[in-house]
Amino acid sequence: MLDLFGRILPTYKGAFHTHSTVSDGIFAPSEVVRLYREAGYDILALTDHRKTSRVSELDSLGMTLLSGLEMHPAGPRGIPWHIIALNVPESFEYPEGLAAQEMIDLVNNLGGACICAHPHWCGLTSAEVMTLKGFVGLEVFNTATRYIGKEYNMQLWDELLDAGVMLPAFAVDDMHRPRDLFRGWTVVAAPDASPASVMTALKQGDFYSTQGPEFHFLHFVDGVFSAEFSPCTEVIGLTNFSGGYCVAVPDLEGPGSGAKECSAFTATLQAKRPGTWFRLQIRDSQGRYAWSNPIAVPMLEA
């Protein structure tokens, strides 16, 4: 359970970027389902390149299965976009030739949702990502891109937030082969794991992303942000530009002072300019991150 800003909700472990033999993955769709079910996942989206999967014909093994695909419209500087489309009809035909914004609008109009996939790996800038509207989020971590050192997208995410683009973030595997399995996932807070509830939660930002650490409590009341989570050795609150809040970081007291674990965070947030945002980033002793989604911090009253 997660106490999410006053709502106590069940949580569901989700994989929202995976590939199978329908495109360039090495596992058949049924095998992808089995692997993620055995690893304790509750939600699985099959998102093969340019093709949907017939998830209704698969044995879900008790998971919620979402039909999806990865779209590749033309992008800036000759770079193709990588856009994850979730909850599209199984009969969805790839809209070849449409511009990126047209593809996003099409998916959203069908009741689906789009994620900006691994922008650092693509070579995209935050200014370029900002040209597209209608994303439900971007990938802050992508397992499959770690092998060339481009798995994290925190800086690009913060640049978007600084520019007023308040996108949530997903952690995903982008699974193609065994080495991509189970290193990043998204925890959805919803009344149940039905497709409708999952999609509502994603569109509302009712989730967090993680490589392992867990959030238990996230509140923002009367200007005070507070959180409780599994023990971590790095706890940092991020906000606009050069601002921030450091609660814990290894060797905080100087070289050799070591790492101390903490499991709570409290800070009074004061917005001195319009568009102030805040997000919490934690990291455990194994080096694994978790990220809360950004919140807007209201201006101080005069």
Legacy VTK file of the C-alpha trace (Angstrom):
# vtk DataFile Version 3.0
C-alpha trace
ASCII
DATASET POLYDATA
POINTS 302 float
0.000 0.000 0.000
1.076 3.575 -0.648
-0.201 6.650 1.164
-0.153 8.948 -1.851
-1.003 12.506 -0.869
-3.747 11.383 1.494
-5.083 8.463 -0.542
-4.131 5.000 0.666
-3.968 2.811 -2.422
-2.785 -0.665 -3.394
0.318 -0.711 -5.567
1.037 -2.744 -8.681
4.418 -3.477 -10.230
4.427 -2.624 -13.906
6.610 -3.184 -16.969
5.664 -0.667 -19.640
8.332 -1.222 -22.316
9.047 -4.766 -23.508
9.750 -6.543 -26.785
9.100 -10.058 -28.051
9.508 -12.127 -31.200
6.720 -10.016 -32.684
9.578 -7.605 -33.456
13.196 -7.837 -32.279
12.946 -9.572 -28.898
14.140 -13.139 -28.399
11.227 -14.360 -26.241
7.788 -15.239 -27.576
4.972 -13.115 -26.109
3.804 -15.995 -23.899
7.332 -16.372 -22.539
7.532 -12.644 -21.783
4.325 -13.003 -19.779
5.712 -15.968 -17.860
9.020 -14.257 -17.056
7.406 -11.115 -15.670
4.724 -13.009 -13.762
7.353 -15.180 -12.069
9.279 -12.019 -11.131
6.254 -10.650 -9.279
4.935 -8.159 -11.800
1.242 -7.255 -11.888
1.061 -5.246 -15.130
2.765 -5.927 -18.451
2.643 -3.926 -21.659
3.871 -5.634 -24.812
5.303 -2.812 -26.935
6.929 -4.267 -30.016
8.239 -2.038 -32.784
5.420 -0.870 -35.067
3.236 -3.879 -34.158
0.666 -4.613 -31.491
0.308 -8.015 -29.826
-2.870 -10.043 -29.409
-2.743 -9.876 -25.635
-6.346 -11.081 -25.325
-5.233 -14.416 -26.785
-2.455 -14.900 -24.216
-2.733 -16.573 -20.833
-2.214 -13.552 -18.578
-1.246 -15.741 -15.592
-3.151 -13.266 -13.430
-1.447 -10.138 -14.746
-3.030 -7.151 -16.420
-1.839 -7.177 -20.035
-1.861 -3.999 -22.115
-1.707 -3.905 -25.877
0.926 -1.457 -27.058
3.669 -0.741 -29.540
6.753 1.409 -30.066
6.347 4.060 -32.758
9.146 5.633 -34.771
8.075 8.786 -36.580
10.652 11.076 -38.137
12.314 13.436 -35.694
14.712 16.376 -35.584
18.188 16.238 -37.149
17.345 12.950 -38.817
16.770 11.233 -35.446
13.668 9.027 -35.315
11.478 9.384 -32.269
10.914 6.364 -30.046
7.426 6.673 -28.590
5.742 4.001 -26.476
1.996 3.774 -27.105
-0.001 2.038 -24.366
-3.528 0.630 -24.341
-4.188 0.803 -28.064
-6.608 -1.606 -29.781
-5.061 -4.931 -30.739
-6.167 -4.203 -34.305
-4.273 -0.889 -34.343
-2.437 -0.460 -37.619
0.852 1.395 -37.559
0.200 4.906 -38.937
3.123 5.033 -41.330
3.847 8.524 -42.620
2.196 10.473 -39.817
4.211 13.115 -38.004
5.140 12.474 -34.373
2.524 14.842 -32.982
-0.142 13.287 -35.178
0.773 9.828 -33.868
0.567 10.990 -30.253
-2.787 12.657 -30.877
-4.105 9.522 -32.577
-3.154 7.280 -29.646
-4.548 9.715 -27.072
-7.826 10.011 -28.982
-8.142 6.215 -28.852
-7.877 6.276 -25.051
-4.225 5.294 -24.958
-1.155 7.064 -23.640
2.315 7.854 -24.986
5.718 7.796 -23.275
8.846 9.485 -24.612
11.315 6.588 -24.681
15.030 6.852 -23.786
15.649 10.395 -25.112
19.326 10.404 -24.033
19.986 7.219 -25.998
18.226 8.731 -29.014
20.397 11.853 -28.845
17.418 14.147 -28.324
17.584 17.374 -26.348
15.033 18.675 -23.869
14.242 21.525 -26.283
13.350 18.956 -28.924
11.227 16.873 -26.553
9.320 20.045 -25.631
8.115 20.429 -29.198
5.746 17.483 -28.721
2.618 17.694 -26.582
0.510 14.984 -25.009
3.067 12.654 -23.458
1.971 10.957 -20.246
5.638 10.842 -19.201
9.200 10.075 -20.220
11.602 7.304 -19.294
13.927 8.323 -16.470
15.655 4.922 -16.570
15.876 2.381 -19.380
17.681 -0.895 -18.710
18.492 -1.774 -22.317
20.455 1.440 -22.864
22.769 0.971 -19.877
25.331 -0.931 -21.918
26.434 2.269 -23.643
26.052 4.455 -20.548
22.852 6.237 -21.559
20.329 4.622 -19.249
19.497 7.710 -17.159
17.503 10.756 -18.220
17.398 12.798 -14.999
19.092 15.904 -16.404
16.806 16.069 -19.419
13.811 15.508 -17.133
14.841 18.405 -14.891
15.380 20.661 -17.889
11.808 19.949 -18.949
10.548 20.696 -15.452
12.520 23.955 -15.332
10.831 24.924 -18.596
7.382 24.246 -17.128
6.789 20.847 -18.742
5.556 18.845 -15.740
6.007 15.294 -16.970
6.059 12.241 -14.697
8.730 9.612 -15.309
8.835 5.859 -15.855
11.534 3.276 -15.155
11.487 0.468 -17.709
13.428 -2.530 -18.955
12.963 -2.076 -22.715
13.461 -5.828 -22.585
14.801 -7.579 -25.683
16.936 -10.330 -24.100
17.774 -11.801 -20.671
20.293 -9.120 -19.692
17.516 -6.501 -19.868
15.215 -8.152 -17.345
13.934 -6.707 -14.054
16.223 -3.690 -13.484
13.658 -0.894 -13.667
9.925 -0.801 -13.082
7.015 1.511 -12.406
4.835 1.171 -9.308
1.242 2.143 -10.041
-1.070 3.260 -7.224
-4.670 2.483 -8.140
-7.842 1.012 -6.620
-7.313 -2.126 -8.714
-5.190 -3.385 -11.596
-7.850 -3.299 -14.295
-6.728 -1.681 -17.552
-9.075 1.246 -16.946
-7.722 1.881 -13.436
-4.120 1.514 -14.570
-4.564 3.972 -17.422
-6.333 6.473 -15.176
-3.475 6.255 -12.679
-0.853 6.763 -15.386
-2.645 9.798 -16.770
-2.957 11.282 -13.272
0.671 10.609 -12.381
-0.306 8.202 -9.603
2.879 6.146 -9.730
6.572 6.221 -8.991
9.565 4.668 -10.701
12.245 2.527 -9.151
15.166 0.157 -9.493
14.434 -1.305 -6.060
13.710 1.224 -3.266
10.074 1.643 -2.241
8.072 4.708 -1.275
5.482 4.142 1.453
4.232 7.668 2.152
4.236 10.850 0.057
2.467 13.964 1.372
2.432 17.687 0.642
0.335 19.656 3.113
0.550 23.361 3.992
3.843 23.740 2.199
5.493 20.762 3.893
6.575 17.790 1.798
7.123 14.566 3.723
7.991 11.057 2.644
8.712 7.641 4.098
10.544 4.943 2.173
12.754 1.870 2.430
16.221 2.587 3.898
18.449 4.589 1.555
21.902 6.146 1.761
21.184 9.016 -0.632
18.092 11.179 -0.215
17.855 14.361 -2.246
14.966 16.687 -2.968
15.327 18.371 -6.339
13.773 21.643 -7.410
14.289 24.445 -9.916
17.703 25.488 -11.150
20.312 25.472 -8.357
17.872 24.713 -5.526
17.627 21.448 -3.635
17.473 19.637 -0.311
20.093 17.104 0.784
19.188 14.782 3.653
21.685 12.004 3.066
24.566 11.283 0.717
27.632 9.065 1.250
30.561 10.890 2.904
28.312 13.839 3.716
30.612 14.803 6.606
33.751 14.533 4.493
35.949 11.817 2.947
35.719 8.544 4.824
32.730 9.592 6.931
30.732 6.780 5.368
27.097 6.339 4.523
24.145 6.513 6.858
20.778 5.071 6.011
17.598 7.032 6.462
13.990 6.278 5.624
12.191 9.623 5.940
12.300 13.096 4.435
10.628 16.346 5.458
11.109 19.801 3.989
9.219 23.071 3.908
8.952 24.056 0.263
8.821 27.739 -0.566
8.282 28.901 -4.124
9.909 32.235 -4.845
9.062 32.172 -8.542
6.185 30.843 -10.636
6.610 27.343 -11.999
8.470 25.938 -8.999
8.526 22.145 -8.891
9.823 19.469 -6.529
10.648 15.789 -6.807
12.319 13.319 -4.450
15.142 11.040 -5.540
16.432 8.267 -3.286
19.193 5.693 -3.684
19.918 2.617 -1.597
23.203 1.024 -0.512
23.210 -1.084 -3.691
23.182 2.041 -5.854
19.561 1.609 -6.942
17.382 4.695 -7.413
13.715 5.490 -6.951
12.040 8.656 -8.183
8.831 10.357 -7.094
6.899 12.290 -9.691
7.158 16.090 -9.637
4.682 18.285 -7.821
3.984 21.973 -8.342
4.923 24.205 -5.407
2.575 27.188 -4.998
3.884 30.725 -4.656
4.212 32.262 -1.219
1.370 34.594 -0.349
2.379 38.230 -0.123
LINES 1 303
302 0 1 2 3 4 5 6 7 8 9 10 11 12 13 14 15 16 17 18 19 20 21 22 23 24 25 26 27 28 29 30 31 32 33 34 35 36 37 38 39 40 41 42 43 44 45 46 47 48 49 50 51 52 53 54 55 56 57 58 59 60 61 62 63 64 65 66 67 68 69 70 71 72 73 74 75 76 77 78 79 80 81 82 83 84 85 86 87 88 89 90 91 92 93 94 95 96 97 98 99 100 101 102 103 104 105 106 107 108 109 110 111 112 113 114 115 116 117 118 119 120 121 122 123 124 125 126 127 128 129 130 131 132 133 134 135 136 137 138 139 140 141 142 143 144 145 146 147 148 149 150 151 152 153 154 155 156 157 158 159 160 161 162 163 164 165 166 167 168 169 170 171 172 173 174 175 176 177 178 179 180 181 182 183 184 185 186 187 188 189 190 191 192 193 194 195 196 197 198 199 200 201 202 203 204 205 206 207 208 209 210 211 212 213 214 215 216 217 218 219 220 221 222 223 224 225 226 227 228 229 230 231 232 233 234 235 236 237 238 239 240 241 242 243 244 245 246 247 248 249 250 251 252 253 254 255 256 257 258 259 260 261 262 263 264 265 266 267 268 269 270 271 272 273 274 275 276 277 278 279 280 281 282 283 284 285 286 287 288 289 290 291 292 293 294 295 296 297 298 299 300 301
